[in-house]
Each structure stands twice: as structure tokens, then as C-alpha cells.
Amino acid sequence: MTCTTMTAARMPKAGRAAELVVEPATYPRAAVGDVIVQVHAAAFTPGELDWEPTYVDRTGRDRTPAIPARDVSGVVVELGFGTNPSDLRVGDRVFGMIDRYRDGAAAEYVAVEGRDLALLPPEVDHVQAASLPMSGLTAWQALFVHGGLGAGQRVVIHGAGGAVGQLAVQLARNIGAEVIGTGRTRDRDAVLGAGATTFLDLTGDPLEPLDGTVDLVFDMIGGDILARSSTLIAPGGTLVSIAAPPAVQPPTGRAVYFIVEPNRAQLTELARGVAAGELVMPTPVLYPLTEAQKAFSDKENGVPGKFILRNDDVVSNGSR
Ligand SMILES: NC(=O)c1ccc[n+]([C@@H]2O[C@H](COP(=O)([O-])OP(=O)(O)OC[C@H]3O[C@@H](n4cnc5c(N)ncnc54)[C@H](OP(=O)(O)O)[C@@H]3O)[C@@H](O)[C@H]2O)c1
């Protein structure tokens, strides 16, 4: 590889989106077990710039200037030493979620652990694939790993109109659960369209009629909504939050907070669902990589939608 520099969006220090700079950066080095991916599309999650791991390594050492955006879809261009067990090859179309303590995918190239990536089926394009890893893995792990949701059970999904929420609604519906989605008034059509049986508008509809009847509450809002949810839990049920550790345990169930983890098998199943039309990705909001600062600022200012940074230099060369 003759390339020594690349374009990347970097945070010079922990801060707000206004401080993000698109600039030349050093081409990444593949550590043991890594591959280098040429990024075709990348995605980020609200709040990413507030997370401590965005700016430090696993020992807590500062690694600024830091590149954000945890989700990547692209093509493998280099294999580091020890990547054979991950079965990846140069030229593979891959997607996945990058460890939070490493540089992310708001760049032309990124080093990722091979085991954190999955092969991308030909039916799924890079923009769809970049929308999937963190949102899809979070939804999957909340419902099935931490929440143990099964067919015929009732689940309440708070924030169901968002990126994680719309996938969670579809995954829960697809296994035959009864899905009650909540959110703002404007989310009603998207949540019912994704397969929820019922929509509750959190600005007006009461939650109390559900007291003691819900097998799983999946919360991604926190605050008052999380606090009001523990009484909804049926005996033996679970309250799972990705927003904050629940302060109140359900009287006859359990409460869990977790942080999403990479998982190749789950990614593969999510991509299979998209390829088969069982999971429909919400239409993303696209920005070229060169406009990363605007993308992060727009998200900080509350613009809804899943934001994708696209590497237009690669896309204009005919990538799919
Ligand atoms: N722990 C983890 O591992 C993990 C993983 C992924 C995501 N997260 C976090 O989970 C959250 C959801 O992620 P996402 O990507 O799905 O974000 P998103 O696309 O912004 O979705 C969040 C949804 O919740 C709605 N919402 C937020 N506050 C609300 C309120 N008070 N009342 C009604 N609706 C409300 C939002 O509406 P508005 O847009 O109108 O506010 C939006 O529809 C984010 O905070 C993210 O940082 C955590």
C-alpha cells in the first residue's frame, strides 16, 4: 500500500461538533488481528462525541485527534498479521461496528478487528449496511440477549421512531411478539409502519394502563420515561435500558443497562434479514465525508434520522 495519508474528520479534543475538522490524517496501521477497510459509508450515533472512549484508548490514554463514527461499510484492502482466523480476504465487502476505544470510520480508511466485521450480501448496498451495525446490534442484544424476548410476549419499545427503535420494532414483530412502540407524535406512522400493534404518544398517552402487563420494556430515552417504566413490568419480566442504568428495580422483575458489543453472527443474521426484505432500513440522511462537521452539528441540533457519511470518491467510481 503506497498511501500514507488520507482524509478524515477528527476531533482535536473532547468537545462539540463545531470542533470537528476534516483534514489530512495518517493512513491507519493494521494491528494484530486487524484489517484495513476502505470506507464506502460510515455512520454515527447521537451522543458519540460525549462518550469518553471516543477520545482515549483502553488504558485511558488520550488518543486525540480522534476520528469518530463507529459504524463502517466498505471493502477490505489489507490484512494485518493474525487475521486468518477471521476468514476475511482482500476485496471482501464487509460491514461492522468498530471498538469504541479506537479511531472510527469518518475517514477514507479505518483499521478494524477482523472478527468484528461480517461479509455483506450482494443485495445490500454500503449505505444500508453502514446504517445497520450499532443500531441493529443494539436492538438485537436488547431484545434477545438481555431481554430474552420470545413469541407471544408483550414488549414496549420507548423511542421506537429512532434508528435503534425502528429496527427493534421489526425484529420483535418478526419473532411474533406484541409490540407497543412509544415516541413523539410525529413518530406514529413510522412506528406503526414498522410493525408495532400500538403506538403511544409520550406527550399525552398514559403508560399506567400497562402496569404489570409487559414482559420486556426496551428504553432508549432514560430520565422520567425510564423511571415511569419499572411498574409496567410483569412478574418475571425485564426492563432493559441503553440510555442509563435504571435507578428503580421493577417490583417483580429485573432491570438491566448494557453497552452494545460487536458480534459477527448477529451482524450476519441482520444483513440476511435486510437482503431477504424482512428488515427494512429507514431512509438515511446522506452527507459526503467532507461535510462531516455539518452532519455531526445537525445531529447535535436534533435533526432526526440515521446519518450516513459517504465517501463520494469511491462511490463515484461505481461502488455499490
Ligand atoms: N448503550 C448503548 O450501547 C447504546 C447503543 C446505541 C445507542 N445508544 C443510545 O440510545 C439512544 C437511541 O439511539 P438512536 O440511534 O436510536 O437515536 P435516535 O435515532 O435519535 O432515536 C431516539 C428516538 O427517541 C426519541 N426520543 C428521545 N427523547 C424522547 C422523549 N423525551 N420523548 C419522546 N421521544 C423521545 C427521539 O425523538 P427526537 O429525535 O424527536 O428526540 C428518537 O425518535 C441514543 O441516546 C444513543 O446514544 C446507546
The ligand as an ORCA input file, in Angstrom:
! r2SCAN-3c Opt
* xyz 0 1
  N     -25.893      1.783     25.405
  C     -25.613      1.533     24.126
  O     -24.850      0.612     23.817
  C     -26.227      2.357     23.038
  C     -26.152      1.904     21.707
  C     -26.776      2.643     20.695
  C     -27.452      3.820     21.027
  N     -27.450      4.258     22.328
  C     -28.178      5.485     22.695
  O     -29.560      5.164     22.531
  C     -30.262      6.307     22.085
  C     -31.054      5.961     20.837
  O     -30.177      5.805     19.728
  P     -30.734      6.009     18.258
  O     -29.579      5.872     17.350
  O     -31.941      5.192     18.019
  O     -31.171      7.564     18.354
  P     -32.336      8.301     17.547
  O     -32.381      7.835     16.141
  O     -32.145      9.750     17.820
  O     -33.661      7.751     18.261
  C     -34.098      8.133     19.524
  C     -35.607      8.297     19.424
  O     -36.157      8.566     20.715
  C     -36.944      9.753     20.636
  N     -36.941     10.451     21.900
  C     -35.865     10.901     22.597
  N     -36.272     11.520     23.727
  C     -37.630     11.459     23.718
  C     -38.643     11.904     24.618
  N     -38.341     12.542     25.752
  N     -39.933     11.661     24.303
  C     -40.255     11.014     23.169
  N     -39.358     10.567     22.277
  C     -38.053     10.782     22.554
  C     -36.245     10.560     19.573
  O     -37.055     11.594     19.085
  P     -36.370     13.034     18.757
  O     -35.373     12.782     17.673
  O     -37.502     13.868     18.352
  O     -35.705     13.463     20.058
  C     -35.960      9.470     18.528
  O     -37.101      9.169     17.768
  C     -29.225      7.412     21.894
  O     -29.206      8.207     23.049
  C     -27.911      6.651     21.769
  O     -26.790      7.404     22.177
  C     -26.874      3.548     23.341
*
